[in-house]
């Protein structure tokens, strides 16, 4: 049994990581504000990491602001690495996004910074870059609602099941630090606007979808396939349509 700390253990992926780690016989320590741990202030981190051998960071911030994203991931990563060093944690596993380093804009800017910080931290880290989750379509509906219309960026995605991302993270955590792990993407590419339309129909919502190309480097990366899994990426099992069936 390994004592594993999960930063962001109450989130979409984090909750799955906690469940899967416990099912595998590990002791899971949830690092979240609801458990008294503040990654930004650092409150409670040292005590929570006592006896921890591996830390999995799936923490996140709900923002599209590059400034806010960078500030969050810089501070959270710095605090985690510092506390881990003091506690003797031997392996830090982080979840990132396919294409973030090549398109460091908006939320992705923070993930790019997080990757660089781990690269510069030594040799006890692993990073899993994954595609967007199936839940991303629902998030687009929530964030893009505007005057009865859902505004969606022109984006090619290869959505993957959050539980499959969690499975991969736990498997990586059970091994030795490996640097960049093999990317994980869903079984097939999808157009984000089509995903959102399908989600709206499946949930009984009659709202038009307006597809707009984002400006700059993020717009190019979203539209040209840079966010898709490459030839060497590992492919997930569950399609977006299959995931949607389970939501009804």
Order of alpha helices (4+ residues) and beta strands (2+ residues): beta-alpha-beta-alpha-beta-alpha-beta-alpha-beta-alpha-beta-beta-beta-alpha-beta-beta-beta-alpha-beta-alpha-beta-alpha
